[in-house]
């Protein structure tokens, strides 16, 4: 019979140098897995903060700012992608007469079509718009939000 909790990973607790937070009901626990160690060899890391810890507040502000920027970029990409895709299709139709370019044009068009079918796929939509805007520039300025 195994000991209770024997299969649970060992936790590597890091102390906050600003607040010296500890496990308590009102304190904040942040945990993550060290990508090199995984869940073995103390790969599960945790840090505790008191609610008004400056380090925690800065991390939270940066996280919220990053989330807002990601939302803005996603909205921009969702709105911009159809027009960028149309410009690619128009350019592909013009290049179809150049036999040397046909395989490249067909592959690129198919790749973009696959991305268009599932915009939650591997390549971020904002990156696709950036690439398409670079090679098939829009007539009107389409500045990317920061």
Secondary structure, 3 states (H helix, E strand, C coil): CCCCCCCCCCEEEECCCCCCCCCCCCCEEEEEECCCCCCCCCCEEEEEECCCCHHHHHHHHHHHHHHHHHHHHHHHHHHHHHHHHHHHHHHHHHHCCCCCCHHHHHHHHHHHHHHHHCCCCCCCHHHHHHHHHHHCCCCCCCCCCC
